[in-house]
Amino acid sequence: MSNQVKLYGWDAKPRDPSVVLGGKKNIRDPEPQTIASTKLPDTPLAKSVLEYAKKELSTETFNHSMRVYYYGTAIHTQQFPDWRFTDETYLLACLLHDIGTTDKNISATKMSFEFYGGLLALKLLSKDLHAPIEQAESVAEAVIRHQDIGETGKITTIGLLLQLATIFDNMGGHEELVHKDTIENVTRHFPRNKWSSCFAATIRKENGLKPWAHTTALGEEDFPNGVLNNKLMEPYDK
């Protein structure tokens, strides 16, 4: 089990980012990191999920998912190089974390989109693509908890990294973790295409359809307004 913990990012980390950062803005000053210098897993499983994501997600959401991969990889390699997991596992979590927000899936269930998305990810990986169950469950856990922001308790390594990278892209949070040249390079390859207004509309759609949705825990108005007022990404939100 210990090997599977390391492979698939099951190590427990404090849910509060300030704890893993030691109360600082970053561990070290970020450096530029390009897509060309970052390995994208090309395993059969990674390729299958990449094609699935391209087919199922809107262009805007697919681009967001890829940005989350590249930003998260930069955070991992530069700030937390001792965190252990396969790049493939993190890529799968990035590609599937918003699968519950598609028009088809958001109205297919009364469940909050992250929870339903986690179930979809688990089925896709374990049943359809025959990934190791420990890997499939790690991805599903990260998908379910990627908006489970808080200051108490623990979360998996993959889950925390996914939170950091999604908050960075969606709200400009923890901006000291990624170099601005990295943002420019990543958004050139995977444009935002007005992602802030797109995602804010998705949040409001989810909350309108499901007033009980977990997304409301982040603030029914504070969260979409925070997304819309993402000053860090505003220059790239075209």
PyMOL commands that set and color helices and strands:
alter all, ss='L'
color gray80, all
select helices_A, chain A and resi 2-7+17-20+44-56+59-79+87-96+99-101+103-106+113-128+133-145+157-171+175-177+180-189+195-209+214-218+222-228+234-236
alter helices_A, ss='H'
color red, helices_A
select strands_A, chain A and resi 12-14+154-156
alter strands_A, ss='S'
color yellow, strands_A
deselect
rebuild
show_as cartoon
